[in-house]
Each structure stands twice: as structure tokens, then as C-alpha cells.
């Protein structure tokens, strides 16, 4: 269907570039005012939705129980959580605005077909703060596309936008777009919403930013976020935010696909493991803190090791203590055999494990809280959950850095307007990952990407619609 | 798991493919709110063959998970859980019912079912023409009550025995614990409301409108189920009235058999035709494609049984009654006789699966059996 899709001729009130959560929120909001809206989605229909299709929940402020959310989650607590993960790298004004607006977003989402479910098994800790989508992010994306269809919004898939055309007054006039690898055509519009994501699936760009190691990174989300529009706007003098050299990376299953592995490639075994590098050596305290507070740093830790790879080794005592993995682990009756299976030097690995085992002390093991069961006399220490790896069968998982998103983005105002050194552009707004670096300068807070996308997508839609009204 | 060792390679392949998909689902869990399959999955990390068979029979093919899934083809994980479970489920029905050859024939080939129907008609015409009763009113002017009972009692009881053995074997295969009484009530409730086709929130399933939810299939199925039960009740009541009260058919329009039978017949006819229409619109790739024809023939057989039964009420006293009676009784005979070898087996195995699920869920809640998994 998308193969032979052509863009209907004529001028559009609003051209939305991108097809994920933020783009859809903007398009729907604008179309509900009567504006004539065009969505240019870079992916084919089966992969539509950008990284939103891999998401699972929406972090939402609320005074009292709201939909599936229990209890209360106030602005200050939410903001404190954000400060903790970003280490202060946030814009307080924009962040608080997003947080406050999140509360009215949830009923809006429900009214536009999004369904929520109680927090998933094993994620009880999020039942107060995060509303889970029934069926996950793709179900949310489907609901919004249905809504868009019902509103008469035109959606073009496989539409690769190459350039936003501007006149001398700083007015955007058109986009240059190629549909299904066809010739580049100009599409004119009166207002533009940029919601085409970050650049994390452009490996060349990642390599330039991070160094050659980035070639070994896996991309957890869509292969379609190549940052073409972001680059084009920066080249045209738009202001940027966020560290251009950084990306959010977590340690994931090393056998995951290069792109689009999504949620299932996560591995939660590290706190119960001994993690070795390619040379069979430990390199960091595996038990520093509970996994939800540590999984994000392990992407960088593994990225810093030779060949950007790590090997988590556990024994049969721990195999049932974490979520199942998407691929079965390597399994062997001796540590040496396991090392062999994983392509590591058996003697070195056996030595490292023996040294680790000798450093373990007696004590009470408690898998779900910091139990203080620490090693004694080795470097680096393991400060919690340190039990000897001694009960066969032994299991091993390969770890690699999995990139979730990049931080570099367009600077926007609290009205989602794209900024230049000479002030805001007159008719260009941005929403979603392409501007999230304004608020999320470092780290990540579960479900906050969807909050930013929904809040700024709706604002961009409102503002763009008001501009053309 | 006490799975017998006679699984042929086809069964092993189907189970292996379903297991591959289930293990990916179990690492994701986004679909937990749709139905019972996903919560059941999270109770374990490794899946024996019997576990997969049980998950397959818990699945009602609502397809919510497929349209929500970020890993459907062309993604390299190539998930199509509704189809993978439908294949295992279908295979289990054909494998657990003996003789397997008959089950496979009638499940797969609609033509075989149609031919069976013709044979049923012929048998009843033969019965009507060779065993004319000496006296009798209404139906019994064509075929005596004794002859009807002589034909239909064994035609009803023998297939029930075959089905009963299949359910027993199913229970053994899935290795379910001994159920408590309340497991039956939970399962009955799930079945009575078709909870597993509700999308989890009453919005319905994704059977015939792709990623949009609709409740049509649930309504159509319930019309068939309650229609069938009403018809069955009508016949049962009539039998009781015949033997206990000496009240013989034909009955007046306000007699209990008709009060039950007429709405039952209407529901069953309409529901079955509705199901057939929905099936025409649904994507066959999300089910067990191989049995599409057999399933369609079965649904139409249900519609024929019900419609011909209704026609009998209006044909009473006319010359068409004899012919219609033979057609109706012929179709009923085929429906009963082939019960274990057609989709008619699914209510029994489905109930067993629902009871087993209720039992296992209760045991988990009570802290019996497997350790729960902690997601960090």
C-alpha cells in the first residue's frame, strides 16, 4: 500500500514530520480544530510509530488515584525524581510545565483511544507513577492512527523528509520529501511540526560523536531515526540543546538484533552475576545498587570495555531471580566449559571466578533489597548479593551496549517553538525526542519520554493550528 | 510433564515454534491485560510441551496481541502468536481424539463434513421410509419415538465417551493439579461471559477489523452458545415431559420445549451465520489456516441444524414435514456423531483449559507451587 502512495496535491495547513507519539498528538490536536493536516512518516506502515512502538508506559503526575494509577504522585516528587536521574541537567521551567500538564494528558489519551492496564507483573514499583499501555506502545500508536484516519488526516508512509525550506524572513515554506525512494518533491505548508526523533540509528553520526566503539553498539529502537531533519535544522542555524556526544545506552543481550530489539533484549541478571570483559577480568561492582537504579550505567561500562562486550556469569542458585531473557543463556556444567562456549579463555575465567568465590563472605542473601552481602579483599568489590558462583549448571549471557536515544536536540520554548539565535522561528514547532534534550539532559526516567512527547506534541498541535486559523 | 512419547514430528515442530514465540512474549509482557494466556505465561520461565498445549487452549484467538506486537513480521523475531497457538491447539484436538484419522479428516476438510451430512440425510430418509410408525402424531407420524431414541441415544452417548476420554488425556498431558470446586465456578464464569474474547476491558477483539477492536465475535459466539444450550434444554425438557409426564409432542406454542427451542433456534441460526460472515472478513493467516474450510463447514452445519429445526415448527401439518424432518434429524445426527471430530470438541477442551488455569492461578495466589519471578 505504502509502495505507490502519492501525496495529494495542494497546500497543507500543517505538515507534521514524523509518525510517532509526539507527531500523532500534534496532528490529532491540530486536525480537531479543522486544520488540514499531512503526516509524513519515514517508516513503512508495519514499522510506523518510531520509538513509541517500543514504549510501555506514561509517567503521570496525579492528585489522587487516576485511571490505573494508585495513590498520589505530585509535581515536586516527580521533579525530584527527574533531578535525581539527570543530575540537574534539565530546564526546570520546561520540566515542571511538562510534569504539570501530564495530569490532563492521561484523560485526553483515553479519549483518543489509548487503553491503560494495571502495571505489569513484576513492575509493582511503578504502579503509582507510570500508567501502562494495554498491549504496549504499538497499541497506543495504532489507536492514534485510527483517530487520525477518522479525522481525515492524510498519512504518507516511507516519506523521507530531506530538508525544510525557509524564506528570508525565517518562515518555513515547504519540505523536500522523497516517498518510497522516489524523486524528491516539494510539499508546501503554512505550519510545520518536527517530530522525527533523534539520530541514534545513524551509526556514522554516532561514531563521529562517540568514537569508533559506537560501531559495536546495538540500537534498541527504530532504524528510522536517522536525525536527517535535526541535522538540517541545526545546519540552518537553529539552536541545539543536550550533549551532542552522548546517548542513553543500557546493557542488553549481546545477541539482540542490530536494530529494533526493544524491551525483550534487556537483561536483569547483572546484580546476581560476576561480569567479565573479553579478557576474563571483572571491571565494576555488579552489586552497587538495585538494578532499576543501575541498568543505565552498564551501557557505558560495557561500552568502555575492549570490543564493547561483557559476559555475565551466574550459577543455578540465581537463574530464577530475574525476568526471563529473550534468548536462552549459555549453559555448562563447569565454569571452564561455559567460558569455552562464550569464547573466553577458560583458565583465566576459572581463575577470576575462584578469586571472586574466595572473597565472598557468609551472610544473608536477599535478592530484592540491598543485602550488604559484600566481597572482601578484591578489586573491584561486589558490595551486595555477592554469593560464590559454585553451583552447576553455570549460565552465561553476553552483554552489549544498547542505545535507546540520543540527547542532542532542538531548543524549544515552552510553546514548543523552535529557537534560533535571532529568536523563535515563526511557524515551526518541535515535539518528542527531537527536543527532549531540553528537559532530559542526562539519564532517563521510565515513561518520561512519552510524557514529553504527549505534552509537547499537543502544544505544538495547538500552536500550529492557532497560527493557521 | 507426563507427555506421551508418541508425538509425531509435526506436533513437535508446532510446539517448538510456539515455545520460541512464547519465550519472547515472556520477556516482554506488554500484552498481560488482554487475556489469561499472558498472566499464565508469567508463572514460569521454561515451558514443557504440556504447558504450551495448555497456553494454546487458553487462547481464544482474539488477536489483540498480534496487532499490538512490535515483533510481527517483517521483524526478525517474526511473532504471530495467535497463529502459532492456533496450530498447536488444533493439533491437540486432532491428536487427543481417537481415532485420530477421523478427527484430522473432518477438522481439515469441509467437503468431508458436507459428504457426512449427505450420508446423514440418506440414513434418515431411509429410516423414515423403511420404519414408518403404525400411528403417531406430528413427527411421530413419520418416525416413531422409539426409533428416534434408538438412533439418537447411541449417537449422542458414544461421541460423548470419546470426547470424555480426550478431555482426560488433555488433563494428563498438561499435568494440571487436582482442581478445587471453585476452579470450576471461575472457569464457568469466564466461559459464560467469554472473558478471554473481551480484550480484557470489554472493548472486544481484533478478529475481523484488524487493529480496531470490535465485540462482534463475542456476541456472535454467545448467540451460538446460548442458542445451542437453549435448543439442548428444549429437547431435554421435551424428553422429560414425554417420559415423566406422558405429554407427547407436538407441543403448543406456549409449551416449555417451544419457549426454549424457538429463541434457541433463532439465536443459533443467526449466531452461526454471523460467525461465518466474520470469518470471511478475518485474516486467515492469524489462525490455523489448514482448517479454515472445516471450520466454515462446521459453522454452516450448526446454522443448518438450527434453521431446519425452526422450519419444522412452521411446517407442522404440511406435506413438507416428512422431508424436513429427515433433513433436520440427518443434520443433528451428523452434528452429534462427529462431535469429537469437529470444532464441537472445543467447548470441552476449552473448559478443561479454563479450569486448569483457574486452579493454577489460585495455587499461585495461595503461594503453592512455583516461586514467583521478581522483575527488577
Interface residues (C-beta under 8 A of the other chain):
Chain A: X46 X53 X54 X56 X115 X117 X118 X120 X121 X122 X123 X132 X133 X134 X135 X136 X137 X138 X139 X142 X145 X146 X257 X260 X262 X263 X264 X266 X268 X271 X290 X291 X292 X319 X320 X321 X322 X323 X324 X325 X326 X328 X367 X368
Chain B: X23 X24 X26 X27 X28 X29 X30 X31 X32 X33 X34 X39 X42 X45 X64 X65 X67 X68 X69 X70 X71 X72 X73 X74 X75 X76 X77 X200 X201 X203 X211 X212 X371 X373 X374 X375 X376
